[in-house]
Structure formats: C-alpha cells, structure tokens
Amino acid sequence: MSLYKSLLAISLLLSILVGCGAPQATYSNFLKVQKGMTPEEVIDILGEPTDVTTVSADMGFGAIFGLGDLGGTNMVWKGNNGKANVIFINNKVKSSNFTNQF
C-alpha cells in the first residue's frame, strides 16, 4: 500500500471515530436533560443547537420583588432522529420536549 493510501485510510478512520463521539439530539440523550440544567450542560448532552432564540426583559423595579432581570432562551436541535426543544429561564432549563415528527 502506498504512503498516500495509508494516510488517506488513517484520515478516514480518524474522521469516523471523531464523528462517533459527538453528542447527538437523540431521544435517549434527550431523556438526560433535567430541569435546572445550564445551557452548557444541555449542549454537552445534545451537541450544538441548530437554532437559538434569546429574549430579555429589564424589569427595573422587579428586583424589589425578587424578579430582577428576566431572560429566556429557546434552543432547538433538529436532526434525522427528531426535534428537541429546550426553554431556559435565567440560564436554567424550565421546560423541554422532543418529537420525532416535524
């Protein structure tokens, strides 16, 4: 086997191994997502989201009532296995859902 073919085979094998280790938005991985997790913890489980929407509302006087600044983020993972949707309030999972039809 030539050196070129050997390098190509090694490169292909490494690409396959690296791809296998990446987190995926599968239902079994989605079940690991729990309320109170941070976005970083969820990304470690599901991988990078395909869509992120963030909103914030400066309540101003809300700090008096313990509300402070309210903020929310919606992260979506779409793939061949389905669609995962996770809503974060103040950087903690508030709710989540998974569907295999979209």
Secondary structure, 3 states (H helix, E strand, C coil): CCHHHHHHHHHHHHHHHHHHHCCCCCHHHHCCCCCCCCHHHHHHHHCCCCEEEEEEECCCHHHHHCCCCEEEEEEEEEECCEEEEEEEECCEEEEEEEECCC
